[in-house]
Amino acid sequence: MTDRNGITRKVLESDCFQHETRYAERAGFRVRRELRLYKELEDDLVRVVFPVDADLMEEGAVVAITCLFERATDRNLYAHTICAGRGANPTLRAVHSPLGRATPQPGAAGDKAVLHFVEWKKASWGRFLNDELELGNKAAGALWTRGFWRALDRMFGGGVLYNCPEDFHYPHSD
């Protein structure tokens, strides 16, 4: 069975990750190759997410690339960007999407966590715009980015972030 390091390596080497990375980098975003989120899911799937650096935080700025690795086939199924702003990707918002779903937590807790994340994205963007007026884009962007990773950590049940400051982690109790 492939471990976290092996899965991360296979994701980084996959065509879909490389294509999505080139797409983001053509727009001036810097995709980091160090793992930020790793979560074993149901049905032998693994969620792997990498951070992206942006010079200017604005709606549509790429903040992460998310991937789905399938252990049964030993390959990365897809990679796609996660962008700043109010919106969330359509299949994330569509809790009952007919596409095969890889929920962040088992059962109803997964759907609830997704809906909380979608609502967090909506609310946090208004807060970012207000912070930007007071603090400037760089400081407001740093606050939003920290909140983004905390919200993502929360959606996946907490304790799934790597290679980041401790205050990026969602504070949860076991």
Buried (B, 14 or more C-beta within 10 A) or exposed (E): EEEEEEBBEBBBEBEBBBEBBEBBEEEEBEBBEEBBBBBEBEEEBBBBBBBBEBEEBEEEBBBBBBBBBBBEEEEBBBBBBBBBBBBBEEBBBEBEEEEEBBBBBEEEEBBBBBBEBBEBBEEBBEEBEEBBEEBEBEEBBEBBBBBBBBBBBBBBBBEBBEEBEEEBBBEEEE
